Amino acid sequence: MTPAATPRQRRAARRKIEILEAALRVLSEDGYTQASMDKIAEQALLTRVGLYKHYKDKNTLVVALREHKLLELAERVQVAIENERGFEARLRVAVHETVQYQREHPGFFRVLLASSFSSDLGADYSLKPFLHTLTSIFEQGQSEGTIYPGDPLEYAGLLATVVFEPSIKQAFVPEPLGQTPPEHIAQTISNIFLYGLMRPKTL
Protein backbone atom coordinates (compact mmCIF):
# COMPACT_ATOMS: atom_id res chain seq x y z
CA MET A 1 0.00 0.00 0.00
CA THR A 2 1.33 3.42 -0.95
CA PRO A 3 1.81 5.62 2.13
CA ALA A 4 -0.40 8.70 2.36
CA ALA A 5 1.19 11.95 1.29
CA THR A 6 2.37 14.22 4.06
CA PRO A 7 0.99 17.79 4.35
CA ARG A 8 4.30 19.08 2.99
CA GLN A 9 4.08 16.77 -0.03
CA ARG A 10 0.49 17.84 -0.69
CA ARG A 11 1.48 21.52 -0.54
CA ALA A 12 4.37 20.85 -2.93
CA ALA A 13 2.05 19.04 -5.34
CA ARG A 14 -0.47 21.91 -5.24
CA ARG A 15 2.31 24.44 -5.83
CA LYS A 16 3.56 22.46 -8.82
CA ILE A 17 0.07 22.56 -10.36
CA GLU A 18 -0.17 26.31 -9.70
CA ILE A 19 3.12 26.87 -11.52
CA LEU A 20 2.05 24.72 -14.46
CA GLU A 21 -1.30 26.49 -14.76
CA ALA A 22 0.49 29.86 -14.66
CA ALA A 23 2.81 28.64 -17.40
CA LEU A 24 -0.18 27.54 -19.45
CA ARG A 25 -1.72 31.02 -19.24
CA VAL A 26 1.48 32.61 -20.52
CA LEU A 27 2.07 30.00 -23.21
CA SER A 28 -1.52 30.34 -24.40
CA GLU A 29 -1.28 34.12 -24.64
CA ASP A 30 2.25 34.53 -26.00
CA GLY A 31 2.74 31.29 -27.92
CA TYR A 32 5.21 28.50 -27.34
CA THR A 33 8.23 30.20 -28.92
CA GLN A 34 7.63 33.71 -27.51
CA ALA A 35 6.71 32.81 -23.92
CA SER A 36 9.46 33.73 -21.48
CA MET A 37 10.45 32.18 -18.17
CA ASP A 38 10.45 35.67 -16.64
CA LYS A 39 6.77 36.17 -17.45
CA ILE A 40 5.91 32.66 -16.28
CA ALA A 41 7.67 33.35 -12.98
CA GLU A 42 5.71 36.59 -12.61
CA GLN A 43 2.40 34.79 -13.27
CA ALA A 44 3.33 32.08 -10.74
CA LEU A 45 4.28 34.70 -8.12
CA LEU A 46 7.87 33.50 -8.13
CA THR A 47 11.23 35.08 -8.75
CA ARG A 48 13.07 33.96 -11.86
CA VAL A 49 15.53 32.08 -9.63
CA GLY A 50 12.63 30.47 -7.78
CA LEU A 51 11.11 29.20 -11.01
CA TYR A 52 14.42 27.73 -12.13
CA LYS A 53 14.57 25.77 -8.88
CA HIS A 54 11.47 23.92 -10.08
CA TYR A 55 12.26 23.72 -13.81
CA LYS A 56 15.71 24.12 -15.35
CA ASP A 57 14.38 25.59 -18.61
CA LYS A 58 11.24 26.24 -20.63
CA ASN A 59 11.40 22.88 -22.41
CA THR A 60 11.44 21.00 -19.10
CA LEU A 61 8.47 23.05 -17.94
CA VAL A 62 6.51 22.39 -21.15
CA VAL A 63 7.12 18.64 -20.89
CA ALA A 64 5.86 18.73 -17.29
CA LEU A 65 2.80 20.70 -18.40
CA ARG A 66 2.04 18.17 -21.13
CA GLU A 67 2.40 15.30 -18.66
CA HIS A 68 0.11 17.02 -16.15
CA LYS A 69 -2.71 17.85 -18.56
CA LEU A 70 -2.61 14.60 -20.55
CA LEU A 71 -2.61 12.59 -17.32
CA GLU A 72 -5.63 14.63 -16.25
CA LEU A 73 -7.32 13.72 -19.54
CA ALA A 74 -6.43 10.03 -19.17
CA GLU A 75 -7.84 9.91 -15.63
CA ARG A 76 -11.04 11.64 -16.77
CA VAL A 77 -11.54 9.13 -19.58
CA GLN A 78 -10.73 6.20 -17.27
CA VAL A 79 -13.40 7.26 -14.77
CA ALA A 80 -15.93 7.71 -17.57
CA ILE A 81 -15.41 4.30 -19.19
CA GLU A 82 -15.64 2.51 -15.86
CA ASN A 83 -19.34 3.40 -15.81
CA GLU A 84 -19.95 1.83 -19.23
CA ARG A 85 -20.30 -1.78 -20.34
CA GLY A 86 -19.26 -3.12 -23.71
CA PHE A 87 -16.66 -2.05 -26.23
CA GLU A 88 -18.76 0.32 -28.33
CA ALA A 89 -20.20 2.18 -25.34
CA ARG A 90 -16.74 2.61 -23.82
CA LEU A 91 -15.19 3.82 -27.04
CA ARG A 92 -17.98 6.34 -27.62
CA VAL A 93 -17.72 7.79 -24.11
CA ALA A 94 -13.91 7.94 -24.38
CA VAL A 95 -14.20 9.92 -27.61
CA HIS A 96 -16.87 12.20 -26.13
CA GLU A 97 -14.82 12.98 -23.01
CA THR A 98 -11.70 13.68 -25.07
CA VAL A 99 -13.53 16.03 -27.41
CA GLN A 100 -15.17 17.79 -24.47
CA TYR A 101 -11.81 18.15 -22.70
CA GLN A 102 -10.38 19.84 -25.78
CA ARG A 103 -13.31 22.25 -25.80
CA GLU A 104 -12.68 23.08 -22.13
CA HIS A 105 -8.89 23.51 -22.52
CA PRO A 106 -8.24 25.06 -25.94
CA GLY A 107 -5.16 26.93 -24.73
CA PHE A 108 -3.43 23.73 -23.67
CA PHE A 109 -4.03 22.01 -26.97
CA ARG A 110 -2.64 25.00 -28.86
CA VAL A 111 0.49 24.68 -26.74
CA LEU A 112 0.54 20.90 -27.20
CA LEU A 113 0.42 21.16 -30.98
CA ALA A 114 2.96 23.99 -31.16
CA SER A 115 5.44 22.25 -28.88
CA SER A 116 5.02 18.97 -30.76
CA PHE A 117 6.80 20.53 -33.73
CA SER A 118 9.83 21.43 -31.60
CA SER A 119 12.87 19.17 -31.81
CA ASP A 120 14.18 20.70 -28.57
CA LEU A 121 11.89 18.63 -26.37
CA GLY A 122 13.41 15.29 -27.38
CA ALA A 123 11.56 12.08 -26.48
CA ASP A 124 8.23 12.76 -24.85
CA TYR A 125 6.10 10.04 -23.31
CA SER A 126 3.37 12.26 -21.90
CA LEU A 127 0.69 10.60 -24.03
CA LYS A 128 1.35 7.13 -22.59
CA PRO A 129 -1.34 7.18 -19.85
CA PHE A 130 -3.99 8.25 -22.38
CA LEU A 131 -2.85 5.60 -24.87
CA HIS A 132 -2.89 2.99 -22.10
CA THR A 133 -6.52 3.86 -21.32
CA LEU A 134 -7.52 3.61 -24.98
CA THR A 135 -5.59 0.35 -25.38
CA SER A 136 -7.63 -1.23 -22.57
CA ILE A 137 -10.81 -0.44 -24.52
CA PHE A 138 -9.53 -2.23 -27.63
CA GLU A 139 -8.31 -5.18 -25.56
CA GLN A 140 -11.86 -5.51 -24.27
CA GLY A 141 -13.24 -5.32 -27.82
CA GLN A 142 -10.98 -8.15 -28.91
CA SER A 143 -11.84 -10.29 -25.92
CA GLU A 144 -15.53 -9.82 -26.77
CA GLY A 145 -14.89 -10.67 -30.42
CA THR A 146 -16.48 -7.32 -31.30
CA ILE A 147 -13.64 -5.95 -33.44
CA TYR A 148 -11.24 -7.27 -36.03
CA PRO A 149 -7.99 -8.79 -34.69
CA GLY A 150 -5.08 -6.39 -34.49
CA ASP A 151 -2.64 -4.67 -32.18
CA PRO A 152 -4.67 -2.82 -29.49
CA LEU A 153 -1.88 -0.27 -29.07
CA GLU A 154 -1.88 0.38 -32.82
CA TYR A 155 -5.64 0.95 -32.69
CA ALA A 156 -5.19 3.26 -29.68
CA GLY A 157 -2.58 5.33 -31.50
CA LEU A 158 -4.84 5.65 -34.53
CA LEU A 159 -7.80 6.72 -32.42
CA ALA A 160 -5.68 9.26 -30.52
CA THR A 161 -4.66 10.76 -33.86
CA VAL A 162 -8.27 11.00 -35.00
CA VAL A 163 -9.79 12.17 -31.72
CA PHE A 164 -7.53 15.24 -31.51
CA GLU A 165 -9.04 16.43 -34.80
CA PRO A 166 -10.95 19.34 -33.19
CA SER A 167 -7.71 20.89 -31.91
CA ILE A 168 -5.84 20.22 -35.14
CA LYS A 169 -8.67 21.82 -37.09
CA GLN A 170 -8.62 24.88 -34.82
CA ALA A 171 -4.88 25.23 -35.42
CA PHE A 172 -4.98 24.97 -39.20
CA VAL A 173 -8.56 25.84 -40.20
CA PRO A 174 -9.67 28.48 -37.64
CA GLU A 175 -13.38 28.77 -36.97
CA PRO A 176 -15.41 30.34 -34.15
CA LEU A 177 -15.03 28.15 -31.07
CA GLY A 178 -18.27 26.41 -30.27
CA GLN A 179 -19.65 26.51 -33.80
CA THR A 180 -20.01 22.70 -33.92
CA PRO A 181 -21.43 21.03 -30.79
CA PRO A 182 -18.87 18.66 -29.17
CA GLU A 183 -21.54 15.93 -29.09
CA HIS A 184 -21.81 16.06 -32.88
CA ILE A 185 -18.03 15.96 -33.34
CA ALA A 186 -17.68 13.02 -30.93
CA GLN A 187 -20.47 11.07 -32.63
CA THR A 188 -18.96 11.62 -36.08
CA ILE A 189 -15.48 10.50 -34.96
CA SER A 190 -16.90 7.44 -33.19
CA ASN A 191 -19.03 6.42 -36.17
CA ILE A 192 -16.18 6.74 -38.66
CA PHE A 193 -13.80 4.77 -36.45
CA LEU A 194 -16.27 2.06 -35.50
CA TYR A 195 -17.47 1.53 -39.05
CA GLY A 196 -14.01 0.42 -40.14
CA LEU A 197 -13.11 -1.58 -37.06
CA MET A 198 -16.15 -3.51 -35.91
CA ARG A 199 -17.05 -6.86 -37.38
CA PRO A 200 -19.98 -6.70 -39.85
CA LYS A 201 -22.29 -8.75 -37.64
CA THR A 202 -22.08 -6.08 -34.93
CA LEU A 203 -22.96 -3.12 -37.16
PyMOL commands that set and color helices and strands:
alter all, ss='L'
color gray80, all
select helices_A, chain A and resi 7-30+37-43+48-54+58-82+87-104+106-116+119-121+128-144+152-163+165-172+182-197+200-202
alter helices_A, ss='H'
color red, helices_A
deselect
rebuild
show_as cartoon
